[in-house]
Amino acid sequence: MSDTKRDIRNFVVETFLFGQDAGLTNETSFLEQGIVDSTGVLELVAHLERTYSIKVKDEELVPDNLDSIDSIANFLATKRA
């Protein structure tokens, strides 16, 4: 697992799952599983912007970019390219 995916996983587990991994995979949909709500998305974006020195535009706030560990890692790779 890449360092980016490990960081995202750790943030999600600590922030939204209260330290309980509960079978979270890199493909698990945060929305379908009720892990992250609309307020949580803002918290997640703030973490990504701080940690990876990126700016997430309003039009980028879509599930394709932010709904799983894999989708976030892919989104970050695109932003940093």
C-alpha positions in Angstrom: 0.0 0.0 0.0 1.3 3.4 -0.9 2.1 6.1 1.7 -0.7 8.2 0.3 -3.3 5.4 0.7 -2.0 4.6 4.2 -2.4 8.3 5.2 -5.9 8.5 3.8 -6.9 5.2 5.5 -5.5 6.4 8.8 -7.3 9.7 8.6 -10.6 8.1 7.7 -10.3 5.4 10.4 -9.3 7.9 13.1 -11.7 10.7 12.1 -14.8 8.9 10.9 -14.6 5.3 12.3 -13.3 6.2 15.8 -10.2 4.1 15.4 -12.1 0.9 14.3 -11.0 -0.3 10.8 -14.2 -2.4 10.5 -13.2 -4.1 7.3 -12.5 -0.9 5.4 -10.9 -1.7 2.0 -9.4 0.7 -0.5 -12.5 0.3 -2.7 -15.1 0.8 0.1 -17.6 3.6 -0.9 -17.7 6.2 1.9 -21.1 7.3 0.8 -22.7 3.9 0.4 -21.4 2.7 3.8 -22.3 5.9 5.5 -18.7 6.6 6.6 -18.6 10.2 5.4 -21.4 12.7 5.2 -21.5 16.1 3.7 -19.8 17.7 6.7 -17.2 14.9 6.7 -16.4 15.6 3.0 -15.4 19.2 4.0 -13.2 17.8 6.8 -11.6 15.3 4.4 -11.0 18.0 1.8 -9.4 20.3 4.5 -7.1 17.4 5.4 -6.1 16.8 1.8 -5.4 20.4 1.1 -3.3 20.8 4.3 -1.4 17.5 3.9 -0.8 17.5 0.2 -0.6 21.3 -0.5 -3.4 21.2 -3.1 -6.5 23.2 -3.6 -9.7 21.3 -4.3 -12.1 23.2 -6.6 -15.8 23.2 -6.1 -16.4 21.3 -9.3 -13.9 18.6 -8.0 -16.1 17.8 -5.0 -17.7 14.8 -6.6 -17.9 11.1 -5.6 -15.6 10.1 -8.4 -12.8 12.0 -6.6 -13.6 11.5 -3.0 -15.7 8.4 -2.4 -13.0 5.8 -1.5 -9.3 5.5 -0.6 -8.6 4.5 -4.2 -10.5 7.4 -5.7 -8.8 9.9 -3.4 -5.4 8.5 -4.2 -6.1 8.7 -7.9 -7.4 12.2 -7.6 -4.3 13.3 -5.6 -2.1 11.7 -8.3 -3.8 13.8 -10.9 -3.7 17.0 -8.9 0.0 16.6 -8.2 1.0 15.6 -11.8 
